[in-house]
Amino acid sequence: MREGDDVFASVHATPANVLVNGTPTAWRLGLTVADVLRERGTDDEWVATAVNTRFVPRAARLDTPLWPDDRLVVFSAVVGG
């Protein structure tokens, strides 16, 4: 062991992911719903989002963090009846 080694890091640690529409996506500290939409090239104006089955309003996406194993669903809103 050397100075600066992380004594809590596991040798067998697996990368952390969030599920975006069922697809594993790399997680990083500070990742938000808005980040995922931007990185996927998704037009923020034309989709609805939910994290772990809870609706996330457009205005809250920038401030909604994602954590390992969260489930983000991005879908087209349907209007009409």
N, C-alpha and C positions, 0 to 999 in steps of 0.2 A: 504494500500500500504506500502511496506517495502523498505528499502534501497536496491538498486540493481534490483528491479523489472523493467521489460521492459515496460515502459508506452505506447509504440507503439505496443506491441504484442496484437493481437486480441484474445479474449477468444474463438472465433469460427473459428480461422484460420484453413484452411485445408492444409494438406501436399502438398508441391510443387512437381510437376512431370514433366518429359520430356516424350514424346512419342517415344518409340523405336519400329519401325515397327508396329505402331498403339497400342502398349501395354504401359499403364502408368508405368513408372519406377521412383522410388524415386530420387529426385534431391537433391543435396547438394552443398554448395558453393565450387567452385574449380573443379567441375566435368568436365571431358573432354571426347571427343570422344574416345580416347585411353582407358580411365578408363572403359567406358561402354563395349568396346570390351573385355577387359581383364576380367571384372567381369562376362561376359556372356560366357567366354571360347571360344571366336571366334578367329580363326586364322587370324591375321592381314594381312597376306600375300595373302589371297585368297578371300578377300571381297573388295567391294567398299563402300564408305560412302557418304552421303549427309545430310546436316543440313538445314532444311527449304528450300528444293529444290536446294541448292547450293552444288556442288561437293566439298568434302574435300579430298585432296590428302593424301596419306599414310604419307608422311613426315610432314604434318601439323596436324595430329590427336592429338598428344601430347599437342599441343599449341592451340587447338580449344576448347574453353570453351562452355559448354551447360548452358542454362538458363531456368528457369521455362517456361513451355509450348512450348519449342523448339520441333521440330519433327526431329528425327534422323532416317534415313533409312539406313539399312545395307543390302547389296545384293551381290550375286555372280556375278562377272563380266563375261560377255559372250564374247568369242572371236570367230572369224571366220565370215563367211559371206555367 
